[in-house]
Amino acid sequence: MKSDYIWINGELVSYKDANVHILSPTLHYGLGVFEGIRCYDTVKGPAIFRLKDHVKRLIDSVHILGILDFPYTHAELCGAIHETIRANRFSSCYIRPLVYMADGPLGLNLDTSQTAVSIATWEWGTFLGEEALDKGAKAIVSSFTRLHPNVTMTKAKITGNYVNSVLAKTIAVRSGFDEAIMLDTEGYVAECTGENLFLVRNGKIYTPPRAAILEGITRDSVIKLAKDLGFEVIEEQITRDQLYMADEVFVCGTAAEVVALREIDYRSIGLGNMGPVTKKLQQSFFETAQGTGPRSDEWLEHVSYAEASIGI
């Protein structure tokens, strides 16, 4: 379901009027950064999951990309996200802040472009589908290599970086899979096209180190929740065949949330369904996001509709 309003440069505009010029440098060169955030329907009303952490990463991405004059503070962006959710009267939604180049000559110099910011919200179910959320998804190891940190900035959510993800994901889906697993330039497991990856073996949880991956906020949440539940979490290099031997493999991300991988490269993982460790973590994640977990007060920021005012 699309929204009624999108926030652009400090103003709420109607969905149909939220446009970018065809000569935007972002459209031509991928010069922009974005975030993915979720707002959940809780017993106390709509609440945004780890909003401050997501907005901090957005500002970090702006800094990493090299934008020198960014016009908004952390507090202003958080307030704008609240405003956009209220304007659209959502009880739960996906939130997409985007920093883009609204205008400027089509040269290869970031400093000649004018920076703009938009915030869109919409209702979006689980990224890999409801069946995958319950039974697990199927993945294939991609022939495309994950981006090298000296080719682009892997810690920033730069729009152009996701061409790599789209190429890998599209081939995976056309081949009958739900997701693609990306290897780094040394041949070790990095992450999926839009999610971080974990495996479980002999009761311990393993995940690739941070050097070649996006440092996911959901990833960080899962690691903290796993430790809360008494699991040991180890960050180390993982090979493709270690995935095949795992008792469980699961992925996580803002859009995907927490989803098991039941099959990789035509090989069943474990018993071919969601394993007990993944199930515990998925349950703990949703309890937290929906306001009933022990970390809910720490990680949720509630949206107050009492403050709603739409000046359009």
Secondary structure, DSSP 8 states (H G I E B T S, - for coil): ---SEEEETTEEEEGGG----TT-HHHHH--EEE--EEEEEETTEEEEETHHHHHHHHHHHHHHHT-S-----HHHHHHHHHHHHHHHT-SSEEEEEEEEEEE--SSS-GGGSEEEEEEEEE----TT-HHHHHH-EEEEEEEEE---TTTS-TTS-BGGGHHHHHHHHHHHHHTT-SEEEEE-TTSSEEEESSSEEEEEETTEEEE--STTS---HHHHHHHHHHHHTT--EEE----HHHHHH-SEEEEEETTTEEEEEEEETTEE-TTSS--HHHHHHHHHHHHHHTT-STTHHHHEEE--GGG-----
